[in-house]
Amino acid sequence: MENWGLITYRTTAILFDEQRSAAKYKNRVAYVVAHELAHQWFGNLVTMDWWSELWLNEGFATWVGWLAIDHLYPEFQVWCQFVTEAMQTAQQLDSLRASHPIEVPVKDALEIDQIFDAISYLKGSSVIRMLSNHLGVDVFIRGVSDYLKAHRHGNATTNDLWAALSKASGKDVNAFMDPWIKKIGFPVLTVAEEPGQIGVRQSRFLSTGDVKAEEDDTLWWIPLGLRTSSQAEKDAAMALTSKEETVRDVDEGFYKLNSNQTGFYRVNYPPARLAQMGVDNEKLSTEDKIGLIADAGALAISGDATTASLLTFLSALSHETNNAHSVWSQMMASLNNIRSIFAENNAVAGGLKKFALKLVSQATETIGWDFKPEEDYLTGQLRALLISTAGSAGHTATIDEAKSRFRRYLTGDSTAIHPSLRLAVFQINVAEGGKEAYDSVKQEYLKTTSIDGKEICLQALGRVQTTDLINDFLDFQFSDQVKVQDVHSGSMALAANSKARDALWHYIKDHWDEVYGKLSGNFVVLDRYLKNSLQKFASHEKEKDIATFFQNKDKKGFDRGLVQVSDTVRGNANYKERDEDLLLEWLKTHDYTSG
C-alpha cells in the first residue's frame, strides 16, 4: 500500500531469499516494489480528481512498474510476461457484458472497492502501452512528465493527461483515445482474405459470442501494426478508424496484424491462415505467438473459431525454444482452460490429457530436473512449468521422479527439491499420493520458515482428489492457521481442480456465514474469493444455482463480481455445448481417443 511516507507490503511481495525462495518471487517482489514506488508520482504527487478516474493511479503505476523492471532486469523479458498475464486477464474480464469502462461512475465506498480490478489496473496499463507504442515511448514519457509537473500537489483528470500528451506529440490524443477509456469492452478484428489484400472489420468482442446491435456501436481507433515477411511493419501509423476497411498490397505469403501484441484487441484470422502461421512460427515474435494462442483460445470460447484450430496451432509450437517460457505459459493457460471446461466428458477429457502429454513430453525430457549455474532465469521458470504440466498429464517418469524427490525431502534432504520446483513437486504428490502426501504438505505449511512456503503449500494442497480431503482442506483454510489474505490461494487451486470445484461450491453454500464472516472485513477480498472460486464452472444449471443462492442475500460490495461469474459460467457452458462433439471428433481423428 503506497501511503506517502510509508509503503506497506505483504511479506512475499517485499522479502526474497536467494537460497530458499522460488525464483519467480524475485520477479514478483521487483514488480510490486516498482509499482508502489510509482504511486509516489501517480496517486500521491498527482491524485485523480475523483474515484471514477482511478485508472490514472493504478493503470499508470502498473505500466511504470513493468517499464522499470524491463529496465532493471531485461533478462526477465517482462513485456512478454505482460502480454501473457496482464493483457489476457484484462481481456478475459472485459469480454463480459458485466465489465465496465476504464473510467466508470462511482457513488459510494462499496462501488469504489469493486473497481480495484483488472480493468482499472490491467486494461488501464494495456491501453497506456498501446498509446506509448503509437506515440513513441520517449514522446509519451515527455508528455506524462509535463502532466505531472503541471498538476503536482493537486488533482487531475483524464482530459488533463490527454492535453499534455497532445501537446508533446502534436496529435489529438483525446479524439482517438476517448472511446478506449469511456466505453465498455474492446474489439475483435475479423479478417477476410482476397488476392493481394485483406478486409478487416471491427466489432465488440464478447466471450458469450452473442453481441447485440445496440452493444456494438463503439467505433474504436485501432492501430493495425501490420507486419509482413518483406517489411518489419508495413506502416506504424496505419490505423482502422471505420467499422471496416480494405488493406491493399498485403504479402500473401506472410502477414500478422497487431505486431508484438501492442494493441488491446483480438484478431480472428481464417483457419487456414492461423494454421500457416503455426508452420511459419519462426517469423513471429514471442509476443506475437502469445497473442495468437490467446486469441485462438478466446475465439473458440465465443464461437468465432473452433477448439480444433487452437489445438492445431499448439501442435505446431511444441518445439518452441526461443524465449520459450512465456510462449509455453500461454500454451498451457489456454490448454488448461479447455481441459477444465470439458472435464466432465470422460472421452474428451482423456483425449485432451493425451494431447497435453504428447505436447510437453519432449520438451520436459530435454530440459530435465537439474538447474545449471550459468542458466538464465527464464529457463528455470520453463522447467518448473513443464514438470508441473507433465505431471498433470500423466508423464510417468516425471511423476516417479517427483515422488522420489518428495520422499528424500521429507526425510531431511533439503536439497532434493530445488526451491523453484517445490510447487510442481508438491502438486504432483498431492494429486498422486493420497492422504499421506496431503498430510505431509499440510505439515510443511505449518512448519515452513521460507518466505514463500505457506503460499506454495496452499496452492499445492488444492490438487487433492477426494471429497474428504477437499473438505478437510477447506476447514483448514477457514481456520486460524490461514491468514485472510491467503484464503483465496487455496480455493483458486480447488476451483481449477475439476475433482474439487463442486465440493468447493457446496462448502461455500453450507458455510456461507463463516465464509462471509471471515472475508467481508474487506469486500475486495470477498469479491476476489467468490470470483476465483466460482468462475470455472461450465454448466447452465450451476450458473442458475449460484444466482439462486445469492438472490435474497445482501450482495453489496460483491454484486458486480457475481454478475461477472454468471457471464463467465454461461459463456463456458455455451462453448461446451457447441464444441463438445466437434472436439471429440478431432481428438478421434488425431488418435487421442478411441472409438
Secondary structure, DSSP 8 states (H G I E B T S, - for coil): -EETTEE---GGGT---TTTS-THHHHHHHHHHHHHHHTTTBTTTEEESSGGGTHHHHHHHHHHHHHHHHHH-GGG-HHHHHIIIIIHHHHHHHTSTT---SS----SHHHHHHTSSHIIIIIHHHHHHHHHHHH-HHHHHHHHHHHHHHTTTEEE-HHHHHHHHHHHHTS-HHHHHHHHHHSSS-EEEEEEEETTEEEEEEEE--TTS---GGG------EE---EESS-S-S-TT-EE-SSEEEEES--SS-EESSGGG-SS-EEE--HHHHHHHHHTGGGS-HHHHHHHHHHHHHHHHHTSS-HHHHHHHHHHTTT--TTHHHHHHHHHHHHHHHHHHTTT-HHHHHHHHHHHHHHHHHHHHHH-S---TT--HHHHHHHHHHHHHHHHTT-HHHHHHHHHHHHHHHTT-TTSS-GGGHHHHHHHHHHHHHHHHHHHHHHHHHH--STTHHHHHHHHHTT--SHHHHHHHHHHHTSTTS-GGGHHHHHHHHHH-TTTHHHHHHHHHHTHHHHHHHHTTSHHHHHHHHHHHHTT---HHHHHHHHHHHTTS--TTTHHHHHHHHHHHHHHHHHHHHHHHHHHHHHHHTTSS--
